[in-house]
Amino acid sequence: WAECDSADTAALGMEVAKVFLPSMRTLLSALHPPEGAASAGRRVEGDSDDDSDAEAAAAMAEASGAAWAAVDGLSEADKERLQAVVRLNALGFYTNSEQLCHSGHFTALTGSGLFALASGFNHSCDPSVARWSLGDVTAFVTNRPVAAGEELCISYIESELLCAPLSLRRQSLNRDFTCACGRCASEAEAAPSDNAGSGRRYLNVDATVQAQLSLLPPPERLEAVEAALRGDVGGADEEEEEEEEEQGPA
């Protein structure tokens, strides 16, 4: 299950379970979700017909459940909440993640962690704090003047997605809430039809897609990226092909 989208946080949760001490419960009590609240379920990014993906996700859930089952002195509700704490508050550190060569050269300097202070940052699509990682060292720096008493916020989504439409940002924010920062609120009010992103499909840019994009001539590559940011993935040609497949041969 190492290739699952949430494998990093699942592995981190298992490590927390292995070294869990009663004092850690007090330390984690300040993090979301609060004690006594209903545990947030994992949001699903779309249905998949791939049995291997389903099997991997089931294996990951089983391994995570077994790790927390071995922890003594916690109720089932506490264990469920602590797994949610790890999942919803873990911060990833990715060295040079904005470069196409990241997956081939810098994965050894990639990981996830749960931090006493940094994990307390809330999300905003107009963040006042930027972060940058080199190995397991992450720097947090304000990116604009901040008034006294103003909340410091980071972005939970990739920096390059902050310039994307509202619907894409909301799809990318795989958390238990919908962002209602000032920017999102104003954009939703100005263009309510874009709120749900109805009918749009956005591209999951994995290593395969990156390789395909790198083979395109620069002008076509730019067109493909712009179409992906608009949510115009597939298009009319793909819809016609799907209709032909459903109808079968004449």
C-alpha positions as CSV (number, residue, x, y, z in Angstrom):
1,W,0.0,0.0,0.0
2,A,3.0,2.3,-0.2
3,E,1.6,3.8,-3.4
4,C,-1.7,4.9,-1.8
5,D,-2.3,8.6,-1.7
6,S,-2.4,8.7,2.1
7,A,0.4,6.2,2.6
8,D,2.7,8.8,4.2
9,T,0.2,9.8,6.9
10,A,-0.8,6.2,7.5
11,A,2.8,5.2,8.1
12,L,3.3,8.2,10.4
13,G,0.2,7.2,12.4
14,M,1.6,3.7,12.8
15,E,4.9,5.1,14.1
16,V,3.0,7.3,16.6
17,A,1.1,4.2,17.8
18,K,4.4,2.3,18.3
19,V,5.9,5.0,20.6
20,F,2.7,6.3,22.1
21,L,2.9,7.4,25.7
22,P,0.1,8.9,27.9
23,S,1.9,12.3,27.9
24,M,1.5,12.4,24.1
25,R,-2.3,12.4,24.5
26,T,-2.0,15.7,26.4
27,L,0.3,17.1,23.8
28,L,-2.1,16.2,20.9
29,S,-5.2,17.3,22.7
30,A,-4.9,20.8,21.2
31,L,-5.0,19.6,17.7
32,H,-8.1,19.1,15.5
33,P,-10.5,17.3,15.8
34,P,-11.2,18.2,19.5
35,E,-11.8,15.4,22.0
36,G,-15.4,14.3,22.1
37,A,-16.1,15.5,18.6
38,A,-17.3,13.1,15.9
39,S,-14.3,11.7,14.1
40,A,-13.9,13.0,10.5
41,G,-14.1,10.3,7.9
42,R,-11.7,10.3,5.0
43,R,-12.9,12.2,1.9
44,V,-12.8,10.2,-1.3
45,E,-11.4,11.8,-4.4
46,G,-13.5,9.8,-6.8
47,D,-14.6,6.3,-7.4
48,S,-12.1,3.8,-8.7
49,D,-12.7,0.5,-10.5
50,D,-9.1,-0.7,-9.9
51,D,-9.3,-3.7,-7.6
52,S,-5.6,-3.4,-6.8
53,D,-6.2,0.1,-5.5
54,A,-9.1,-1.1,-3.3
55,E,-7.0,-4.0,-2.0
56,A,-4.1,-1.7,-1.2
57,A,-6.3,0.8,0.6
58,A,-7.9,-2.1,2.6
59,A,-4.4,-3.5,3.5
60,M,-3.3,0.0,4.6
61,A,-6.4,0.4,6.8
62,E,-5.8,-3.1,8.3
63,A,-2.2,-2.3,9.1
64,S,-3.1,1.0,10.7
65,G,-5.9,-0.6,12.7
66,A,-3.6,-3.3,14.0
67,A,-0.9,-0.7,15.1
68,W,-3.4,1.2,17.1
69,A,-5.1,-1.9,18.5
70,A,-1.8,-2.7,20.3
71,V,-1.9,0.6,22.2
72,D,-3.1,0.0,25.8
73,G,-5.1,2.5,27.9
74,L,-7.1,4.1,25.1
75,S,-10.7,3.7,24.3
76,E,-11.8,3.0,20.7
77,A,-13.0,6.6,20.4
78,D,-9.6,7.9,21.5
79,K,-7.8,5.7,19.0
80,E,-10.1,6.8,16.2
81,R,-9.6,10.4,17.1
82,L,-5.8,10.1,17.3
83,Q,-5.7,8.5,13.9
84,A,-7.7,11.5,12.6
85,V,-5.3,13.9,14.4
86,V,-2.4,12.4,12.5
87,R,-4.2,12.4,9.2
88,L,-5.5,15.9,9.4
89,N,-2.6,17.7,11.0
90,A,0.5,16.0,9.5
91,L,2.7,18.3,7.4
92,G,4.7,17.0,4.6
93,F,8.2,18.1,3.8
94,Y,9.3,17.9,0.1
95,T,12.7,19.0,-1.0
96,N,12.4,20.7,-4.5
97,S,8.9,19.3,-5.0
98,E,8.2,22.0,-7.6
99,Q,10.8,20.5,-10.0
100,L,10.0,17.6,-12.3
101,C,13.1,15.8,-11.2
102,H,11.8,15.6,-7.6
103,S,10.4,12.1,-7.9
104,G,13.7,10.8,-9.3
105,H,16.2,12.6,-7.2
106,F,14.7,13.9,-3.9
107,T,12.3,11.3,-2.6
108,A,14.8,10.4,0.1
109,L,14.4,13.9,1.4
110,T,10.6,13.6,1.6
111,G,8.3,12.7,4.4
112,S,5.6,13.7,6.8
113,G,5.6,14.8,10.4
114,L,3.4,15.8,13.3
115,F,4.6,19.0,15.0
116,A,3.7,20.6,18.3
117,L,3.5,24.1,16.9
118,A,3.6,23.9,13.1
119,S,0.7,21.5,12.9
120,G,-1.5,24.1,14.5
121,F,-1.4,26.4,11.5
122,N,-4.9,26.8,9.8
123,H,-5.3,26.8,6.1
124,S,-6.0,29.8,3.8
125,C,-6.0,30.2,0.0
126,D,-4.5,33.6,0.7
127,P,-1.8,32.4,3.2
128,S,0.3,34.9,5.2
129,V,3.0,32.3,5.8
130,A,5.0,30.3,3.2
131,R,7.0,27.2,4.0
132,W,10.0,25.7,2.3
133,S,11.8,22.4,3.2
134,L,15.3,21.0,2.9
135,G,15.2,17.5,4.1
136,D,13.4,17.3,7.5
137,V,14.1,21.0,8.2
138,T,11.2,23.3,7.3
139,A,11.3,27.1,7.4
140,F,8.1,29.2,7.9
141,V,8.3,32.8,6.7
142,T,5.7,35.5,6.5
143,N,5.2,36.5,2.9
144,R,3.5,39.9,3.5
145,P,3.1,42.4,6.4
146,V,1.0,40.9,9.2
147,A,-0.9,43.1,11.7
148,A,-0.6,42.5,15.4
149,G,-3.2,39.9,16.4
150,E,-3.8,38.6,12.9
151,E,-3.9,34.9,12.5
152,L,-0.9,33.3,10.7
153,C,-2.1,30.8,8.0
154,I,-0.4,28.5,5.6
155,S,-1.7,26.7,2.6
156,Y,-2.5,23.0,2.8
157,I,-2.5,22.7,-1.0
158,E,0.5,23.0,-3.3
159,S,1.6,26.6,-3.9
160,E,1.1,26.3,-7.6
161,L,-2.6,25.6,-7.0
162,L,-3.2,28.8,-5.2
163,C,-3.6,30.5,-8.6
164,A,-6.1,27.9,-9.7
165,P,-9.9,28.4,-9.9
166,L,-12.0,28.0,-6.7
167,S,-13.4,24.7,-7.7
168,L,-10.0,23.1,-8.3
169,R,-8.6,24.4,-5.0
170,R,-11.6,22.9,-3.1
171,Q,-11.2,19.6,-4.9
172,S,-7.5,19.6,-4.0
173,L,-8.1,20.4,-0.3
174,N,-8.7,16.8,0.9
175,R,-9.7,17.7,4.4
176,D,-12.8,17.5,6.6
177,F,-13.8,21.1,5.8
178,T,-14.5,23.5,2.9
179,C,-12.2,26.5,2.9
180,A,-14.1,29.7,3.7
181,C,-11.2,32.1,3.8
182,G,-11.8,35.7,2.6
183,R,-10.6,34.9,-0.9
184,C,-12.8,31.8,-1.3
185,A,-15.8,33.7,0.1
186,S,-15.4,36.6,-2.3
187,E,-14.8,34.3,-5.3
188,A,-17.8,32.1,-4.4
189,E,-20.0,35.2,-4.2
190,A,-18.7,36.6,-7.5
191,A,-19.0,33.4,-9.4
192,P,-21.5,31.0,-7.6
193,S,-21.7,28.7,-10.6
194,D,-18.0,27.9,-10.1
195,N,-18.6,26.8,-6.5
196,A,-19.2,23.2,-7.2
197,G,-17.2,22.9,-10.3
198,S,-20.0,20.9,-11.9
199,G,-19.0,18.9,-15.0
200,R,-15.3,19.6,-14.6
201,R,-12.6,17.0,-14.3
202,Y,-9.2,17.9,-13.2
203,L,-6.0,16.2,-14.0
204,N,-4.1,14.2,-11.5
205,V,-0.5,15.1,-12.4
206,D,1.5,12.0,-11.5
207,A,4.8,10.8,-12.9
208,T,3.1,9.3,-16.0
209,V,1.4,12.6,-16.8
210,Q,4.6,14.5,-16.3
211,A,6.4,12.2,-18.7
212,Q,3.7,12.7,-21.3
213,L,3.8,16.4,-20.9
214,S,7.6,16.5,-21.3
215,L,7.2,14.8,-24.7
216,L,4.9,17.5,-26.1
217,P,6.2,20.5,-28.0
218,P,6.2,23.6,-25.7
219,P,3.1,25.3,-27.3
220,E,1.1,22.1,-27.0
221,R,2.4,21.6,-23.5
222,L,1.2,25.0,-22.5
223,E,-2.3,24.4,-24.0
224,A,-2.6,21.1,-22.2
225,V,-1.6,22.7,-18.8
226,E,-4.1,25.6,-19.4
227,A,-6.8,23.1,-20.2
228,A,-6.1,21.0,-17.1
229,L,-6.3,24.1,-14.9
230,R,-9.6,25.0,-16.4
231,G,-10.9,21.5,-15.7
232,D,-11.2,20.7,-19.5
233,V,-9.8,17.2,-19.2
234,G,-10.7,14.8,-22.0
235,G,-13.1,17.0,-24.0
236,A,-15.5,16.3,-26.7
237,D,-13.3,13.7,-28.5
238,E,-13.1,11.5,-25.3
239,E,-16.9,11.8,-24.7
240,E,-17.5,10.7,-28.3
241,E,-15.2,7.7,-27.8
242,E,-17.0,6.7,-24.6
243,E,-20.3,6.9,-26.4
244,E,-19.1,4.7,-29.2
245,E,-17.8,2.1,-26.6
246,E,-21.1,2.0,-24.9
247,Q,-23.0,1.6,-28.2
248,G,-20.6,-1.1,-29.4
249,P,-19.8,-1.9,-33.0
250,A,-22.4,-1.2,-35.7
